[in-house]
Amino acid sequence: MLPATRTKIRRYLFKKPDRFGLFAALILVFLVITYLLGFWEIVKAESHSTVDGYYLVLFSRTLPISAGDYAAVCIPSKFYANFALNHKLPENHTYCDYNTTPLIKIVMASAGDYIFATAQGVRINGRAIPNSAPMTELGLIPYASTEEKLKKNEYFVMGTNPRSFDSRYYGPIQRLNIIGKAYLIWKI
């Protein structure tokens, strides 16, 4: 090998690090570590619950949640979890009780909002939600309420599809049933 070539190789190997490359490497390491620790996940949602696509889910029970947000939700009771598992909801032992997988839902109402759920549909703060009548052919009794005001840490969640399995059946959920915030990153 020629001495000039050796010098070029040494200069390349021992030059000052590229700041952008170092920053990109640190970001990549951060993302890998946080993924391995279970702080986030990319989830493919193809169901009756919400818009089909890929969602970035940030798993944290402390992120602020408000009406209009997508949320990763655990089914709130064993009865409804068994129903979901009997109707082919995938099992997932990591995030939710009762061996169910988190569902991606839209938070429709939160503390202070008024909900009125009937067999004809859902009204939130007096506004009718289109296509919100529960599907009786699922074999479930829909959640029925007189007009009620949601308390602190209560949320009413729904999917975008009329066949979604959501608060129209199991009622308002507690904040502890929302295990993360979801962001649609790719619609399919």
Sequence and secondary structure as in RCSB ss.txt:
>XXXX:A:sequence
MLPATRTKIRRYLFKKPDRFGLFAALILVFLVITYLLGFWEIVKAESHSTVDGYYLVLFSRTLPISAGDYAAVCI
PSKFYANFALNHKLPENHTYCDYNTTPLIKIVMASAGDYIFATAQGVRINGRAIPNSAPMTELGLIPYASTEEKL
KKNEYFVMGTNPRSFDSRYYGPIQRLNIIGKAYLIWKI
>XXXX:A:secstr
  HHHHHHHHHHHTS   HHHHHHHHHHHHHHHHHHTTSEEEEEE SSSS SEEEEEEE SSS   TT EEEE  
SSHHHHHHHHHTT  B TTTSGGGB  EEEEEEE TT EEEEETTEEEETTEE TT    GGGS      SSEE 
 TTEEEEE SSTT  SHHHH  EEGGGEEEEEEEEEE 
